[in-house]
Amino acid sequence: MQKMNLKVLVVLSFSSAVLTGCATAQSQQLKSSMNEPAANTAAASVVDNRLLYSDACISEREVVEAQKLWGDGIVRIGSVYSSDGDYTTAAADFIQDMYGYDLSSVLFKPTLAAKVQFRSSFDAALSYFVGGNEAYSEDKGFAIKPYTKVKFDNVGIINNSCSMAVAMGNYYFTDTNGGETKVEYTFAYVKDKSGKLRIVAHQSSLPYSPL
C-alpha cells in the first residue's frame, strides 16, 4: 500500500513539475515577446483588425444582398450621368461604400482594361467606372454606358473561411437599347465593423471567344 502511494506521489509530482515547467516557459515566452518589436507590431495588427473588421461570419444571403447593391449602384451611376448630374461623386460614393480600399489592399481587375489591367487604388477604380483620368487613357467610363439592369448568376459561393466569402459566376448588363452583355466574375468579400460586406478582390472578363 505504501509503495502504491509512493508511486502515485511520484506521478503527481512529475505532472506538477511538467505543468509548472510549461507555465514557466509560457510566461517567459510571453515576457520575451512583449519586448520584441515584431510581436508588438503583430499585436497592434490584431487590434487594428478588431477595429476594422467584424467577428461575425459571412452568410450566402449577405453575399447575394451585396451583389444586388453593387448592381443597383452601377445602374444609379448611369442614371445620374444620363440626367446630367454629378456622376463622378456618385461613383466615388459607390466605390467607398462597396469596396474595401480604406480597409486593406484591393485586388481589382475590371473587364474593359488592357493597358493598365489592375486597379489597386481608389482613383484607379474611379477612373474605370467614369473615365476622365489622363493616367488611364483607355477608360471610357464603364458605369456611364449606361445600364438599366445588372443580374448576378452565381455558380457558387464559398464562405467556409467565415471571415471572407468568394462568389463566382456570370453577371449580365442590360443597356438602354435592351442589349445584354454577359461577363464572368469573381468577387471576394470581407465584413467591416459595421457589419457591411466590402469587396477586396474583383476580377471580371468577357467569356472566351474561340477564333
Secondary structure, DSSP 8 states (H G I E B T S, - for coil): -HHHHHHHHHHHHHHHHHHHHHHHHHHHHHHHHHT-HHHHHHHHHHHHHHHHB-SS---HHHHHHHHHHHHHHHHHHHHHHHTT--HHHHHHHHHHHHB-TTTS--EEE-TT-SSS----SHHHHHHHHH---GGGTT---GGGS-EEEEEEEEEEEE-TTSSEEEEEEEEEEEETTS-EEEEEEEEEEEEBTTS-EEEEEEEEE------
